[in-house]
Amino acid sequence: MDLFSPLSLGDLRLANRLTMAPLTRMRSGDDGIPGDLLVEYYTQRASLGMIVTEGTYPLQESKAFPGQPGIETEEQVAGWKVVTDSVHAAGGVIVLQLMHGGRVSHPFITGTERIVAPSAVAIDGQAHTAQGKVAYPVPHALTLDELASTKDALVAGARNAIRAGFDGVEIHGANGYLLHEFLSPGANVRDDSYGGSPENRARYVIEVTQAISEAIGAGRTGIRLSPEHNIQDACEKDADDVRATYAALLDGIGGLGLAYLSVLHAEPAGELVQDLRARFDGGLIVNSGFSAVTTRAEAVAVLENAHADAVAVGRMVIANPDLAERWAQEAPENTPDATTFYGAGPQGYTDYPTLVGA
């Protein structure tokens, strides 16, 4: 397989196999409405095979960061519609990452009275809020009725994404947020049908994925996972438990006809990721993780060795809006500036030069 060859993932048609990883950028203000900055930022990257947006909240209670965009209100839907129209006009494919922050938040961020999670277990750490760093609160453990209403909110967010013109929705089941919290024995200490065994801990993620795929079409639905990432106290350090949990999850969603599975893992070619791929009936996108920048050589090798169908890239896409062209030509690359990853303005967001503009 060639990195620059076209690819079909369910109902999605990609011009190449280089995708934009979901990247938190915090440029949507207090109201979570995508504005002109986001229109420019995503449109600049339309030559990638597929753009996956930053994690976007479907419910105010699920907001995880200041400046995070939402997909709950009509104003947010309308803001995203301008983004998707612009990306499509530039020939791009764009998918919304649907994210419930779970316990990785604070009432200073959400403006709500509580933070929710599978269990009343707080993260050992501090949340970054407009009022400064504060300790993560002990979250409210969702009741069975609240699990159902939260699932409904996620489904509503997926429907809103399609109304906003997105080509699909990626369910965020990674990085220590709500759905990942259910999978992790470090975050999920429930004693009901959603906790305890690997099968029980996988149950809610399966149910949410089934509901969203039914609502918007499986061919427009993807899911992102990060087994063994051990971030934000969503610890998964028992290898046997990890294999059992994610096997149960993939067995539960593997026959739905989803568009793709995106896996964030340090060893994309390793046994765990490849076993998940074997249990899945759609395409596999791999992302090698936070600790190292994905290089062109690595991405090319993943495809040439048939370890995945596409590669998700993060920081190099931030710094190189025309990364597809640069890598196709083996041209020099801009260097990402980590000090400007998060902020409110265009610096480090829309001002990286392209080959044409250099």
CORGIQUI-V77066 format. One record per residue. RES is the residue in one small letter. PHI is phi as a letter, one per 20 degrees, with the letter a starting at -180 (none if undefined). PSI is psi in whole degrees, 0 to 359 (none if undefined). D_CENTER is the distance of its C-alpha to the mean C-alpha in Angstrom with 1 decimal. Layout:
res;phi;psi;d_center
RES;PHI;PSI;D_CENTER
RES;PHI;PSI;D_CENTER
This chain:
res;phi;psi;d_center
m;none;143;24.6
d;d;136;24.4
l;g;334;21.3
f;d;15;22.8
s;e;154;23.7
p;f;162;22.2
l;b;139;20.0
s;d;128;19.5
l;c;98;16.5
g;m;236;17.8
d;e;359;18.7
l;e;136;16.8
r;d;112;19.1
l;d;137;18.0
a;f;336;20.8
n;b;176;19.6
r;d;21;17.3
l;d;115;15.6
t;d;155;12.1
m;e;121;10.3
a;f;153;7.3
p;f;128;4.9
l;c;116;7.8
t;f;125;9.3
r;c;343;12.7
m;m;45;14.5
r;d;23;16.7
s;d;16;16.9
g;m;187;19.9
d;f;332;20.9
d;e;356;20.6
g;m;21;17.0
i;e;119;18.4
p;f;132;17.1
g;d;199;20.3
d;f;326;22.0
l;g;316;20.2
l;f;324;16.8
v;g;312;18.9
e;f;315;20.3
y;g;310;17.3
y;f;324;15.3
t;f;324;18.7
q;g;335;19.6
r;d;19;16.9
a;f;343;17.8
s;f;350;19.6
l;f;154;16.5
g;g;322;16.2
m;b;136;12.9
i;e;131;10.9
v;d;124;7.2
t;f;168;7.5
e;g;156;6.6
g;g;131;5.5
t;c;131;8.7
y;e;139;11.1
p;e;356;13.3
l;b;134;16.1
q;g;322;17.8
e;f;342;18.0
s;e;3;14.2
k;f;136;13.9
a;d;339;13.0
f;c;148;14.2
p;f;141;17.1
g;m;6;16.4
q;f;138;13.0
p;f;154;13.1
g;d;171;13.7
i;c;37;14.2
e;d;315;17.1
t;e;163;20.2
e;f;326;22.1
e;f;321;22.1
q;f;317;18.3
v;g;315;18.3
a;f;321;21.1
g;f;317;19.4
w;f;329;16.5
k;f;324;19.2
v;f;320;20.8
v;f;308;17.7
t;f;322;17.2
d;f;318;21.0
s;f;317;21.2
v;f;317;18.6
h;f;321;20.4
a;f;332;23.7
a;e;5;22.8
g;n;14;22.0
g;e;168;18.2
v;d;131;15.5
i;c;132;12.6
v;c;139;9.8
l;e;129;8.2
q;e;118;4.8
l;e;119;6.9
m;c;127;7.0
h;d;120;10.3
g;f;341;11.2
g;l;227;14.0
r;e;357;16.5
v;e;65;14.6
s;a;190;16.5
h;b;148;20.2
p;g;335;22.4
f;f;335;23.1
i;e;314;19.5
t;e;333;19.4
g;m;11;23.1
t;d;170;23.4
e;f;342;25.8
r;b;164;23.4
i;d;144;20.2
v;c;159;19.2
a;a;174;18.1
p;f;323;19.4
s;c;160;22.3
a;e;62;24.2
v;c;119;23.2
a;e;155;22.3
i;f;139;20.3
d;e;95;22.9
g;r;191;22.0
q;c;142;21.8
a;e;145;19.5
h;e;112;19.7
t;c;171;21.2
a;f;339;23.4
q;e;6;26.3
g;o;187;25.4
k;f;131;24.1
v;c;152;24.8
a;f;141;24.5
y;f;137;21.8
p;f;162;23.7
v;f;122;24.4
p;f;160;22.1
h;f;129;23.6
a;f;121;23.2
l;f;133;22.3
t;f;171;25.2
l;f;318;25.2
d;f;321;25.8
e;f;329;23.0
l;f;319;20.6
a;f;316;21.8
s;f;327;21.5
t;f;319;17.9
k;g;317;17.0
d;f;322;19.0
a;f;321;17.1
l;f;319;13.8
v;f;317;15.8
a;f;321;17.3
g;f;321;14.1
a;f;317;13.3
r;f;319;16.9
n;f;323;16.8
a;f;319;14.0
i;f;321;16.5
r;f;328;19.3
a;f;0;17.7
g;n;8;17.9
f;f;148;14.5
d;f;340;14.9
g;a;184;12.3
v;c;133;9.4
e;d;121;6.3
i;f;126;6.6
h;e;102;4.6
g;d;29;7.5
a;c;178;7.2
n;m;21;8.6
g;n;7;11.3
y;e;186;10.1
l;g;307;12.1
l;f;323;11.4
h;f;327;11.4
e;f;324;14.5
f;f;324;16.2
l;f;331;15.9
s;e;126;17.3
p;f;344;21.1
g;f;336;21.0
a;d;336;19.2
n;d;106;20.5
v;d;27;24.3
r;f;155;25.0
d;d;19;28.3
d;d;201;27.7
s;f;357;26.1
y;d;14;22.6
g;b;169;23.5
g;n;265;25.7
s;f;159;25.4
p;g;319;22.4
e;f;319;22.9
n;f;320;22.9
r;f;335;19.8
a;e;345;17.9
r;g;314;19.6
y;f;321;17.4
v;f;320;14.2
i;f;313;16.4
e;f;318;18.0
v;f;316;15.0
t;f;318;13.8
q;g;315;17.4
a;f;317;17.8
i;f;317;15.0
s;f;325;16.1
e;f;325;19.6
a;f;321;19.0
i;d;354;17.5
g;o;128;18.4
a;f;326;16.9
g;f;351;17.1
r;d;12;14.6
t;d;130;12.1
g;c;172;9.5
i;b;142;7.8
r;d;132;5.8
l;c;154;8.4
s;c;66;10.0
p;f;140;13.6
e;m;16;16.2
h;f;329;14.0
n;l;53;16.2
i;d;146;14.4
q;l;40;15.4
d;m;12;18.0
a;e;73;15.9
c;e;138;18.4
e;b;77;18.9
k;d;356;22.0
d;e;108;24.1
a;g;321;23.5
d;f;319;25.3
d;f;320;23.3
v;g;312;20.0
r;f;317;21.3
a;f;319;22.7
t;f;311;19.7
y;f;335;17.2
a;f;318;20.2
a;f;318;20.7
l;f;310;17.1
l;f;326;17.3
d;f;331;20.8
g;f;331;19.8
i;d;352;17.2
g;f;339;18.7
g;d;10;21.2
l;f;342;19.4
g;n;27;19.1
l;f;156;15.3
a;f;315;14.5
y;a;161;12.4
l;d;125;11.0
s;d;124;8.6
v;c;125;9.9
l;e;112;9.8
h;b;146;13.5
a;f;339;16.5
e;c;78;18.5
p;g;330;16.9
a;e;1;20.5
g;f;172;21.3
e;f;318;22.6
l;f;308;19.7
v;f;319;17.1
q;f;331;19.9
d;f;320;21.0
l;f;319;17.7
r;f;320;18.0
a;f;334;21.5
r;e;357;20.6
f;d;148;18.3
d;d;13;19.8
g;c;193;17.2
g;f;157;16.0
l;d;127;14.2
i;d;132;11.9
v;d;151;12.3
n;b;123;11.2
s;f;355;14.0
g;p;179;12.6
f;e;335;13.2
s;f;342;17.0
a;b;141;18.0
v;f;133;17.5
t;f;126;17.0
t;e;164;20.3
r;f;317;21.7
a;f;319;23.9
e;f;315;21.1
a;f;316;19.1
v;f;319;22.4
a;f;320;23.5
v;g;316;20.5
l;f;317;21.3
e;f;328;25.1
n;e;5;25.0
a;l;36;23.0
h;e;351;20.5
a;a;171;17.6
d;e;338;17.6
a;b;165;15.3
v;c;133;13.9
a;e;133;10.7
v;c;139;12.2
g;d;274;11.3
r;g;324;14.5
m;f;335;16.8
v;f;326;15.1
i;g;313;15.4
a;e;343;19.1
n;c;87;19.9
p;g;334;18.9
d;d;41;21.1
l;f;325;19.8
a;g;315;20.4
e;f;317;24.0
r;f;314;24.5
w;f;327;23.5
a;f;325;25.6
q;e;357;28.5
e;l;45;27.9
a;e;163;28.4
p;f;156;28.0
e;d;148;24.7
n;f;152;24.1
t;e;128;23.2
p;f;143;20.2
d;d;102;21.6
a;f;338;19.5
t;f;346;21.8
t;d;12;20.4
f;f;319;16.7
y;d;132;16.8
g;r;194;19.4
a;d;352;20.8
g;c;191;22.4
p;f;341;22.5
q;f;126;23.4
g;m;12;20.9
y;c;301;18.7
t;d;8;20.8
d;d;11;23.9
y;f;134;23.1
p;f;149;25.8
t;e;170;25.5
l;g;320;28.1
v;f;323;30.0
g;e;355;30.1
a;f;none;30.8
